[in-house]
Amino acid sequence: MTGYLSSLLTQSFIDSVNRQFLTPLSSSRLLSLSSALHKSYVAAASTSRAQMLPSHITTLPSGRERGQYLAVDLGGTNMRVALIRLENNEASVEKLEKWIIPEAVKTGTATQFFTWIAERIVNLAGQSQLDQGEHEWKLGVTWSFPFEYVPATPPSTDVGLL
């Protein structure tokens, strides 16, 4: 009987989770969830620098990018750098590497942060060649954690807010 009861409880739990994910949410419920997430992010950002990193980004992409790129994906734990080719509305990954971000880099200055990133980018880019006629790698960055983009006035690489 215990196995049967356990199976019923498990199925009841699964049914409850399915209902929560499949039932449409009202606008007021979505606003409530959004507010709760915002409060959670603000609390996390104010109590632990390890959970979120400064953005240090001063411009955003246009959506018209084509050619060879270095793609940098920064998360709270890992960084990935890929050599990417954008053409004919498709992206192909030519090389990809991943590193764990050291705690000293997470909590250091913008200069330390970008020096660590640059060292890895230079190493990976050195393993490939630019197409004929290209003179430099273009760079795209994505952040795998929440941050607030605030343009610096005047532009500076030492500004970023979460």
Secondary structure by P-SEA (a helix, b strand, c coil): caaaaaaaaaaaaaaaaaaaaaccccaaaaaaaaaaaaaaaaaaaacccccccccccccccccccccccbbbbbcccbbbbbbccccccbbbbcbbbbbccccccccccaaaaaaaaaaaaaaaaaaccccccccbbbbbbbbcbbbbbbbccccccccccc
